[in-house]
Amino acid sequence: SCVNYGCDHICVTEKVGVSCVCKDGYNLNHDMKTCSVNNEYFHRGLVFSNDSSICIVDIRVLTHFSYVPKCVLKINGTRYMVLDTDQRQIIIANETAIYCAMVDILELHQLTKPTGTIS
């Protein structure tokens, strides 16, 4: 039963016994009972742009009580932004060029420079 199993976070009763599950942002350890913080830089979140930065708000509701945006890339005049979750990259266009940044590295690389204005 879950009462005596000793799960660190969440215990689930199944047909053939019990198993442990961790809260969002944590990984289940090899002992299959305890949980450790997931060390990936970004988790589930809301990505947005203001006039000078690309920002992320972590929205893991089970582990956070406040939502503080973290501005991670400085770029002026963002006109368009696309988040490729499969490749974990952000593609950004301002009036002068199109850029790409890997979410885990966060360095802008210019993909192309237009001959006119991006609109």
DSSP file (Angstrom, degrees, kcal/mol; ACC not computed):
  #  RESIDUE AA STRUCTURE BP1 BP2  ACC     N-H-->O    O-->H-N    N-H-->O    O-->H-N    TCO  KAPPA ALPHA  PHI   PSI    X-CA   Y-CA   Z-CA
    1    1 A S    >>        0   0    0      0, 0.0     3,-0.7     0, 0.0     4,-0.7   0.000 360.0 360.0 360.0 156.7    0.0    0.0    0.0
    2    2 A C  H 3>  +     0   0    0      1,-0.2     4,-0.7     2,-0.2     3,-0.5   0.786 360.0  70.6 -63.0 -29.2    1.1    3.6   -0.5
    3    3 A V  H 34 S+     0   0    0      1,-0.2    -1,-0.2     2,-0.1     3,-0.1   0.882 112.6  26.2 -58.6 -40.1    1.0    4.3    3.2
    4    4 A N  H <4 S+     0   0    0     -3,-0.7    -1,-0.2     1,-0.1    -2,-0.2   0.405  99.3  88.3-104.5   0.6    4.1    2.2    3.8
    5    5 A Y  H  < S-     0   0    0     -4,-0.7    -2,-0.1    -3,-0.5    -1,-0.1   0.848  83.0-135.2 -76.2 -33.6    5.9    2.3    0.4
    6    6 A G     <  +     0   0    0     -4,-0.7     2,-0.1     1,-0.2    -3,-0.1   0.831  30.4 178.5  88.6  33.4    7.9    5.5    1.1
    7    7 A C        -     0   0    0     -5,-0.4    -1,-0.2     1,-0.1    27,-0.2  -0.464  27.2-141.2 -68.7 139.9    7.5    7.5   -2.1
    8    8 A D  S    S-     0   0    0     25,-3.0    26,-0.1     2,-0.2    -1,-0.1   0.897  87.5  -4.7 -66.9 -42.7    9.3   10.9   -2.0
    9    9 A H  S    S+     0   0    0     24,-0.4     2,-0.4     1,-0.3    13,-0.2   0.744 126.8   8.2-117.3 -70.1    6.5   12.8   -3.9
   10   10 A I  E     -A   21   0A   0     11,-2.1    11,-2.7    13,-0.0     2,-0.4  -0.969  53.2-156.8-129.7 134.4    3.5   10.9   -5.2
   11   11 A C  E     -A   20   0A   0     -2,-0.4     2,-0.5     9,-0.2     9,-0.2  -0.932   9.2-162.1-110.9 133.7    2.4    7.3   -4.8
   12   12 A V  E     -A   19   0A   0      7,-3.2     7,-2.1    -2,-0.4     2,-0.5  -0.964  12.2-140.8-118.6 125.5    0.2    5.6   -7.3
   13   13 A T  E     -A   18   0A   0     -2,-0.5     5,-0.2     5,-0.2     2,-0.2  -0.742  28.2-179.2 -85.2 125.6   -1.8    2.4   -6.6
   14   14 A E  E >   -A   17   0A   0      3,-3.8     3,-1.1    -2,-0.5     0, 0.0  -0.646  43.3 -96.5-117.8 175.5   -1.8    0.0   -9.6
   15   15 A K  T 3  S+     0   0    0      1,-0.3     3,-0.1    -2,-0.2    -1,-0.0   0.856 124.0  35.6 -61.0 -35.9   -3.3   -3.4  -10.2
   16   16 A V  T 3  S-     0   0    0      1,-0.1     2,-0.3     0, 0.0    -1,-0.3   0.160 131.5 -62.5-107.5  18.4   -0.1   -5.2   -9.4
   17   17 A G  E <  S-A   14   0A   0     -3,-1.1    -3,-3.8     2,-0.0     2,-0.3  -0.996  70.5 -52.4 142.9-146.9    1.2   -3.0   -6.6
   18   18 A V  E     -A   13   0A   0     -2,-0.3     2,-0.3    -5,-0.2    -5,-0.2  -0.894  37.3-168.6-129.9 159.7    2.3    0.6   -6.2
   19   19 A S  E     -A   12   0A   0     -7,-2.1    -7,-3.2    -2,-0.3     2,-0.3  -0.980  20.3-120.4-145.1 158.0    4.7    2.9   -8.0
   20   20 A C  E     -A   11   0A   0     12,-0.6     2,-0.3    -2,-0.3    -9,-0.2  -0.756  21.7-171.0-102.0 146.3    6.2    6.4   -7.3
   21   21 A V  E     -A   10   0A   0    -11,-2.7   -11,-2.1    -2,-0.3   -12,-0.3  -0.978  15.5-134.6-133.0 145.0    5.9    9.4   -9.5
   22   22 A C        -     0   0    0     -2,-0.3     3,-0.1   -13,-0.2     6,-0.1  -0.677  25.4-102.5-100.3 155.4    7.7   12.8   -9.1
   23   23 A K    >   -     0   0    0     -2,-0.3     3,-1.7     1,-0.2    -1,-0.1  -0.240  57.6 -73.6 -64.4 161.1    6.3   16.3   -9.3
   24   24 A D  T 3  S+     0   0    0      1,-0.3    -1,-0.2     3,-0.0     3,-0.1  -0.356 124.2  32.0 -56.9 133.2    6.9   18.3  -12.5
   25   25 A G  T 3  S+     0   0    0      1,-0.3    13,-3.2    -3,-0.1     2,-0.3   0.444 105.0  91.5  95.1   1.4   10.5   19.4  -12.6
   26   26 A Y  E <   -B   37   0B   0     -3,-1.7     2,-0.4    11,-0.3    -1,-0.3  -0.908  62.1-142.7-126.6 154.8   11.9   16.4  -10.8
   27   27 A N  E     -B   36   0B   0      9,-3.0     9,-2.4    -2,-0.3     2,-0.4  -0.912  24.7-113.4-115.6 145.6   13.2   13.0  -12.0
   28   28 A L  E     -B   35   0B   0     -2,-0.4     7,-0.2     7,-0.2    -6,-0.0  -0.629  35.9-131.5 -75.8 130.1   12.6    9.6  -10.3
   29   29 A N    >   -     0   0    0      5,-3.0     3,-2.1    -2,-0.4    -1,-0.1  -0.197  28.4 -94.8 -76.6 172.7   15.9    8.2   -9.0
   30   30 A H  T 3  S+     0   0    0      1,-0.3    -1,-0.1     2,-0.1    -2,-0.1   0.729 122.3  66.5 -63.2 -23.4   17.2    4.6   -9.6
   31   31 A D  T 3  S-     0   0    0      3,-0.1    -1,-0.3     1,-0.1    -3,-0.0   0.563 103.0-134.2 -74.4  -5.1   15.7    3.5   -6.2
   32   32 A M  S <  S+     0   0    0     -3,-2.1   -12,-0.6     2,-0.2    -2,-0.1   0.656  89.8  68.7  62.2  19.3   12.3    4.2   -7.9
   33   33 A K  S    S+     0   0    0      1,-0.2   -25,-3.0   -26,-0.1   -24,-0.4   0.600  83.8  63.0-130.7 -37.8   11.2    6.0   -4.7
   34   34 A T        -     0   0    0    -27,-0.2    -5,-3.0   -26,-0.1     2,-0.3  -0.586  65.8-142.5 -98.6 159.3   13.1    9.3   -4.3
   35   35 A C  E     -B   28   0B   0     -7,-0.2     2,-0.3    -2,-0.2    -7,-0.2  -0.906   8.2-162.7-122.8 146.5   13.1   12.3   -6.6
   36   36 A S  E     -B   27   0B   0     -9,-2.4    -9,-3.0    -2,-0.3     2,-0.1  -0.934  36.2 -92.8-124.9 151.2   15.8   14.7   -7.7
   37   37 A V  E     -B   26   0B   0     -2,-0.3     2,-0.5   -11,-0.2   -11,-0.3  -0.384  39.5-119.5 -62.1 134.0   15.5   18.2   -9.3
   38   38 A N        -     0   0    0    -13,-3.2    -1,-0.1     1,-0.1   -12,-0.0  -0.674  21.7-154.6 -74.2 121.6   15.6   18.1  -13.1
   39   39 A N        +     0   0    0     -2,-0.5    -1,-0.1    -3,-0.0    -2,-0.1   0.312  48.5 127.6 -89.2   9.4   18.6   20.2  -14.0
   40   40 A E        -     0   0    0      1,-0.1    -2,-0.0   -15,-0.1     3,-0.0  -0.414  65.2-127.7 -61.7 143.7   17.5   21.2  -17.5
   41   41 A Y  S    S+     0   0    0      1,-0.1     2,-0.4    63,-0.1    -1,-0.1   0.897  88.4  30.2 -64.2 -42.1   17.7   25.0  -17.7
   42   42 A F        +     0   0    0      3,-0.0     2,-0.1    16,-0.0    -1,-0.1  -0.936  63.2 174.4-124.1 144.9   14.1   25.4  -19.0
   43   43 A H        -     0   0    0     -2,-0.4     2,-0.2     1,-0.3    -2,-0.0  -0.248  58.6 -26.0-118.8-153.1   11.0   23.5  -18.3
   44   44 A R  S    S+     0   0    0     -2,-0.1    15,-2.1    14,-0.1     2,-0.3  -0.448  84.9 137.9 -63.2 131.8    7.4   24.1  -19.3
   45   45 A G  E     -C   58   0C   0     13,-0.3     2,-0.5    -2,-0.2    13,-0.2  -0.986  55.8 -95.9-166.4 174.8    6.9   27.8  -19.8
   46   46 A L  E     -C   57   0C   0     11,-2.4    11,-2.3    -2,-0.3     2,-0.5  -0.918  34.1-157.4-104.1 123.8    5.5   30.8  -21.6
   47   47 A V  E     +C   56   0C   0     -2,-0.5     2,-0.3     9,-0.2     9,-0.2  -0.888  22.8 158.7-105.5 131.5    7.9   32.4  -24.0
   48   48 A F  E     -C   55   0C   0      7,-2.5     7,-3.3    -2,-0.5     2,-0.4  -0.943  29.0-132.8-146.9 167.3    7.3   36.0  -25.0
   49   49 A S  E     -C   54   0C   0     -2,-0.3     5,-0.2     5,-0.2     2,-0.2  -0.965  13.2-175.0-125.0 138.9    9.1   39.1  -26.4
   50   50 A N        -     0   0    0      3,-2.2    28,-0.4    -2,-0.4     3,-0.1  -0.457  55.4 -77.7-109.9-165.2    9.2   42.7  -25.3
   51   51 A D  S    S+     0   0    0      1,-0.2    26,-2.3    -2,-0.2    27,-0.2   0.691 126.8  21.9 -71.7 -16.1   10.9   45.5  -27.2
   52   52 A S  S    S+     0   0    0     24,-0.2    23,-1.7     1,-0.2     2,-0.3   0.497 120.1  31.7-129.2  -5.3   14.4   44.5  -26.1
   53   53 A S  E     - D   0  74C   0     21,-0.3    -3,-2.2    25,-0.1     2,-0.5  -0.972  60.4-123.8-151.7 161.0   14.4   40.8  -24.9
   54   54 A I  E     -CD  49  73C   0     19,-2.2    18,-2.5    -2,-0.3    19,-1.5  -0.959  41.8-170.3-103.7 127.9   13.0   37.3  -25.3
   55   55 A C  E     -CD  48  71C   0     -7,-3.3    -7,-2.5    -2,-0.5     2,-0.4  -0.846  15.4-155.2-125.1 156.6   11.7   36.2  -21.9
   56   56 A I  E     -CD  47  70C   0     14,-1.9    14,-3.0    -2,-0.3     2,-0.5  -0.993   1.7-160.2-131.9 137.1   10.4   32.9  -20.3
   57   57 A V  E     -C   46   0C   0    -11,-2.3   -11,-2.4    -2,-0.4     2,-0.3  -0.979  22.2-133.2-116.1 119.6    8.1   32.4  -17.4
   58   58 A D  E     -C   45   0C   0     -2,-0.5   -13,-0.3    10,-0.5    10,-0.1  -0.557  22.2-174.8 -69.7 126.5    8.2   28.9  -15.8
   59   59 A I        +     0   0    0    -15,-2.1     2,-1.4    -2,-0.3   -14,-0.1  -0.065  29.2 140.3-119.4  34.1    4.7   27.7  -15.4
   60   60 A R    >>  -     0   0    0    -16,-0.3     3,-1.3     1,-0.2     4,-1.2  -0.636  33.1-168.9 -75.9  96.5    5.2   24.4  -13.5
   61   61 A V  T 34 S+     0   0    0     -2,-1.4    -1,-0.2     1,-0.3    -3,-0.0   0.734  76.4  57.8 -66.2 -25.1    2.2   24.9  -11.2
   62   62 A L  T 34 S+     0   0    0      1,-0.2    -1,-0.3    -3,-0.1    -2,-0.1   0.713 116.6  31.7 -78.3 -18.4    3.0   22.1   -8.8
   63   63 A T  T <4 S+     0   0    0     -3,-1.3     2,-0.4     1,-0.1    -2,-0.2   0.493 112.2  58.1-119.5  -4.5    6.4   23.4   -7.9
   64   64 A H     <  -     0   0    0     -4,-1.2    -1,-0.1     1,-0.1     3,-0.1  -0.974  42.4-175.2-131.8 144.1    6.1   27.2   -8.1
   65   65 A F  S    S+     0   0    0     -2,-0.4     2,-0.3     1,-0.1    -1,-0.1   0.505  76.5  46.5-110.3 -10.1    3.9   29.8   -6.4
   66   66 A S        -     0   0    0      2,-0.1     2,-0.6     0, 0.0    -1,-0.1  -0.949  69.1-140.8-132.0 155.1    5.1   32.9   -8.2
   67   67 A Y        +     0   0    0     -2,-0.3    -8,-0.1    -3,-0.1   -10,-0.0  -0.876  25.1 173.2-119.3  97.6    5.7   33.6  -11.9
   68   68 A V        -     0   0    0     -2,-0.6   -10,-0.5   -10,-0.1     2,-0.1  -0.918  29.2-128.9-107.4 119.3    8.8   35.7  -12.4
   69   69 A P        -     0   0    0      0, 0.0     2,-0.6     0, 0.0   -12,-0.2  -0.396  13.6-152.7 -68.1 143.4    9.9   36.2  -16.0
   70   70 A K  E     -D   56   0C   0    -14,-3.0   -14,-1.9    -2,-0.1     2,-0.6  -0.956   7.8-148.7-116.7 110.1   13.5   35.5  -16.9
   71   71 A C  E     +D   55   0C   0     -2,-0.6   -16,-0.3   -16,-0.3     3,-0.1  -0.704  24.8 169.3 -83.4 120.6   14.7   37.5  -19.8
   72   72 A V  E     +     0   0C   0    -18,-2.5     2,-0.4    -2,-0.6   -17,-0.2   0.659  53.7  43.7-113.0 -21.4   17.3   35.4  -21.6
   73   73 A L  E     -D   54   0C   0    -19,-1.5   -19,-2.2     2,-0.1     2,-0.6  -0.995  65.3-144.4-131.7 131.2   18.1   36.9  -24.9
   74   74 A K  E     +D   53   0C   0     -2,-0.4     2,-0.3   -21,-0.2   -21,-0.3  -0.845  38.0 144.5 -94.2 119.2   18.7   40.6  -25.7
   75   75 A I        -     0   0    0    -23,-1.7     3,-0.5    -2,-0.6     2,-0.3  -0.920  38.4-134.0-154.8 128.8   17.4   41.6  -29.1
   76   76 A N  S    S+     0   0    0     -2,-0.3   -24,-0.2     1,-0.2   -25,-0.1  -0.595  77.7   7.1 -87.0 142.8   15.9   44.9  -30.1
   77   77 A G  S    S-     0   0    0    -26,-2.3    18,-0.4    -2,-0.3    -1,-0.2   0.834  72.0-165.9  65.9  39.5   12.7   45.3  -32.1
   78   78 A T        +     0   0    0     -3,-0.5    16,-0.3   -28,-0.4    -1,-0.2  -0.386  15.5 171.5 -59.5 126.1   11.5   41.7  -32.3
   79   79 A R        +     0   0    0     14,-3.2     2,-0.3     1,-0.4    15,-0.2   0.770  64.8  16.9-102.9 -39.1    8.8   41.5  -35.0
   80   80 A Y  E     -E   93   0D   0     13,-2.0    13,-2.6     2,-0.0    -1,-0.4  -0.978  60.3-177.9-137.7 148.1    8.3   37.7  -35.3
   81   81 A M  E     -E   92   0D   0     -2,-0.3     2,-0.4    11,-0.2    11,-0.2  -0.984   2.7-173.8-148.2 135.5    9.3   34.8  -33.1
   82   82 A V  E     -E   91   0D   0      9,-2.7     9,-2.9    -2,-0.3     2,-0.6  -0.996  12.7-151.0-129.8 135.1    8.8   31.0  -33.5
   83   83 A L  E     -E   90   0D   0     -2,-0.4     2,-0.9     7,-0.2     7,-0.2  -0.934   3.9-161.0-108.1 117.3    9.6   28.4  -30.9
   84   84 A D  E  >> -E   89   0D   0      5,-3.1     5,-2.0    -2,-0.6     4,-1.0  -0.827   9.4-178.0 -96.7  97.9   10.6   25.0  -32.3
   85   85 A T  T  45S+     0   0    0     -2,-0.9    -1,-0.2     1,-0.2     5,-0.0   0.801  77.8  56.9 -71.7 -28.5   10.0   22.7  -29.4
   86   86 A D  T  45S+     0   0    0      1,-0.2    -1,-0.2     3,-0.1    -2,-0.1   0.925 119.5  30.3 -66.4 -43.9   11.2   19.5  -31.2
   87   87 A Q  T  45S-     0   0    0      2,-0.1    -1,-0.2    16,-0.0    -2,-0.2   0.476 106.1-128.1 -92.3  -3.8   14.6   21.1  -32.0
   88   88 A R  T  <5 +     0   0    0     -4,-1.0    15,-3.2     1,-0.2    16,-0.5   0.937  64.2 127.3  53.9  53.6   14.6   23.3  -28.8
   89   89 A Q  E   < -EF  84 102D   0     -5,-2.0    -5,-3.1    13,-0.3     2,-0.4  -0.967  52.8-141.1-138.3 156.0   15.3   26.5  -30.7
   90   90 A I  E     -EF  83 101D   0     11,-3.0    11,-2.2    -2,-0.3     2,-0.5  -0.959  11.5-159.5-115.0 131.3   13.9   30.0  -31.0
   91   91 A I  E     -EF  82 100D   0     -9,-2.9    -9,-2.7    -2,-0.4     2,-0.4  -0.962  16.7-176.0-112.4 127.2   13.8   31.7  -34.4
   92   92 A I  E     -EF  81  99D   0      7,-2.4     7,-3.7    -2,-0.5     2,-0.4  -0.954  12.5-166.9-129.1 138.7   13.5   35.5  -34.2
   93   93 A A  E     +EF  80  98D   0    -13,-2.6   -14,-3.2    -2,-0.4   -13,-2.0  -0.993  10.5 170.2-125.1 132.3   13.2   38.2  -36.8
   94   94 A N        -     0   0    0      3,-2.2    24,-0.2    -2,-0.4   -16,-0.2  -0.524  57.2 -77.7-117.5-165.1   13.6   41.9  -36.3
   95   95 A E  S    S+     0   0    0    -18,-0.4    23,-0.8    -2,-0.2     3,-0.1   0.692 126.7  38.4 -70.7 -16.5   13.8   44.7  -38.9
   96   96 A T  S    S-     0   0    0      1,-0.2     2,-0.3    21,-0.1    -1,-0.2   0.710 120.4 -11.2-109.7 -23.1   17.4   43.9  -39.8
   97   97 A A        -     0   0    0     16,-0.2    -3,-2.2    21,-0.1     2,-0.4  -0.976  56.4-107.4-165.3 172.5   17.9   40.1  -39.7
   98   98 A I  E     -FG  93 112D   0     14,-2.3    13,-3.3    -2,-0.3    14,-1.4  -0.970  38.3-171.6-115.6 132.3   16.6   36.7  -38.8
   99   99 A Y  E     -FG  92 110D   0     -7,-3.7    -7,-2.4    -2,-0.4     2,-0.3  -0.806  13.3-157.1-124.2 160.8   18.3   34.9  -35.9
  100  100 A C  E     -FG  91 109D   0      9,-2.3     9,-2.3    -2,-0.3     2,-0.3  -0.995   9.6-179.2-136.2 142.6   18.3   31.5  -34.3
  101  101 A A  E     -F   90   0D   0    -11,-2.2   -11,-3.0    -2,-0.3     2,-0.3  -0.991  28.1-125.7-141.7 134.6   19.2   30.4  -30.7
  102  102 A M  E >>  -F   89   0D   0      5,-0.4     4,-3.1    -2,-0.3     3,-0.9  -0.629  24.4-131.6 -73.6 135.1   19.2   27.0  -29.1
  103  103 A V  T 34 S+     0   0    0    -15,-3.2    -1,-0.1    -2,-0.3   -14,-0.1   0.846 105.0  46.7 -60.1 -36.5   17.1   27.1  -26.0
  104  104 A D  T 34 S+     0   0    0    -16,-0.5    -1,-0.3     1,-0.1   -15,-0.1   0.643 122.0  34.6 -83.2 -14.1   19.7   25.4  -23.8
  105  105 A I  T <4 S-     0   0    0     -3,-0.9    -2,-0.2     2,-0.1    -1,-0.1   0.776  83.3-158.7-107.8 -39.2   22.6   27.5  -25.1
  106  106 A L     <  +     0   0    0     -4,-3.1     2,-0.4     1,-0.2    -3,-0.1   0.896  40.0 134.4  59.8  48.6   21.0   31.0  -25.6
  107  107 A E        -     0   0    0     -5,-0.2    -5,-0.4   -34,-0.1     2,-0.3  -0.998  53.5-126.7-122.2 127.2   23.4   32.5  -28.0
  108  108 A L        -     0   0    0     -2,-0.4     2,-0.4    -7,-0.1    -7,-0.2  -0.527  23.4-170.3 -75.0 134.6   21.9   34.3  -31.1
  109  109 A H  E     -G  100   0D   0     -9,-2.3    -9,-2.3    -2,-0.3     2,-0.4  -0.996  24.2-124.5-123.5 127.9   23.2   33.2  -34.5
  110  110 A Q  E     -G   99   0D   0     -2,-0.4   -11,-0.3   -11,-0.2     3,-0.1  -0.577  25.1-177.5 -74.6 125.3   22.3   35.3  -37.5
  111  111 A L  E     -     0   0D   0    -13,-3.3     2,-0.3    -2,-0.4   -12,-0.2   0.862  64.9 -12.2 -87.8 -42.7   20.6   33.1  -40.2
  112  112 A T  E     -G   98   0D   0    -14,-1.4   -14,-2.3     2,-0.0    -1,-0.3  -0.991  51.4-141.3-157.3 155.0   20.1   35.7  -42.9
  113  113 A K        -     0   0    0     -2,-0.3   -16,-0.2   -16,-0.2   -17,-0.1  -0.990  29.4-134.1-122.1 122.8   20.2   39.4  -43.5
  114  114 A P        -     0   0    0      0, 0.0     4,-0.1     0, 0.0    -2,-0.0  -0.259   8.9-136.4 -75.2 160.9   17.6   40.8  -45.8
  115  115 A T  S    S+     0   0    0      2,-0.1     2,-0.2    -2,-0.0     3,-0.0   0.638  92.2  17.2 -86.0 -16.2   18.1   43.3  -48.6
  116  116 A G  S    S-     0   0    0      1,-0.0     2,-0.4   -20,-0.0     0, 0.0  -0.416 108.4 -51.9-129.5-154.0   15.0   45.2  -47.4
  117  117 A T        -     0   0    0     -2,-0.2     2,-0.5     2,-0.0   -21,-0.1  -0.735  47.2-125.5 -92.8 138.1   12.8   45.5  -44.4
  118  118 A I              0   0    0    -23,-0.8   -21,-0.1    -2,-0.4   -25,-0.0  -0.719 360.0 360.0 -80.6 125.1   11.4   42.4  -42.7
  119  119 A S              0   0    0     -2,-0.5    -1,-0.2   -40,-0.0   -24,-0.1   0.338 360.0 360.0-142.9 360.0    7.6   42.8  -42.5
